[in-house]
Amino acid sequence: MKIDILTLFPTMFEGVLNESILKRAQEQSLVQFNLVNFRDFSLNKHQKVDDYPYGGGAGMVLTPQPIFDAVGSLLKQSDENARVLLMTPQGERFTQKKAEELAEEKHLIFLCGHYEGFDERIREHVVTDELSIGDYVLTGGELASMVIIDSVVRLIPGILGNKQSYEQDSFSTGLLEHPQYTRPYDFRGHQVPDVLLSGNHKKIEEWRRKESLRRTFERRPDLLTDVHLTENERQFLNQLIQKKR
Ligand code: ADE
């Protein structure tokens, strides 16, 4: 996968892209990052990239020319169809489902803005997707793009050792992940649930699914509306609801 990142602050990305799994992904040539300072594309003699909003008002707006030309030049260098992703609190809420969809692509271009906003023609004629990482406002799109890149790249086949390690993730199953334990069995008087030491894989799977349901019910009941449940699981959930009353 090729990932181009258009930003006025490329050094913000150095630590994040060059540690841990993202670093390894680059070393294994599974992903290639390309940081582009779109100020370099400005035809203005002072390399300006923003201007006052028509109609007045506070703040500055990113002008179309540097971004149109930067994206145009990246698309010319590649034969694949790229997704051009604009980071904005006005965008579609980013989810694990969207991460899975983007992990299938060959070429992603991230647009990170600062200031008050983007000229609307960028949205209309350059961008394919507008994404928000949550209902709060950041100083710019850089942190949002790092969050999205991190969650997409870990899904590229070959990056995580064990496919199961993401198939069981919270949200991938539609539920939050079950609790996990490791050694020691007894830590300062707090013991690991015995079923996990039973060696009975069917029982362990049942326990995990139930705990996953319990955790989702307690913390994120909104997720339960979209999950397919067996009759047994439905009964278990009803018990949880009764207990709460
Ligand atoms: N830029 C500023 N705030 C943002 C958010 N919540 N998500 C994505 N991009 C942003």
Boltz pocket constraint, residues with backbone or C-beta under 6 A from the ligand:
constraints:
  - pocket:
      binder: B
      contacts: [[A, 87], [A, 88], [A, 89], [A, 113], [A, 131], [A, 132], [A, 133], [A, 134], [A, 135], [A, 136], [A, 137], [A, 138], [A, 139], [A, 140], [A, 141], [A, 144]]
      max_distance: 6.0
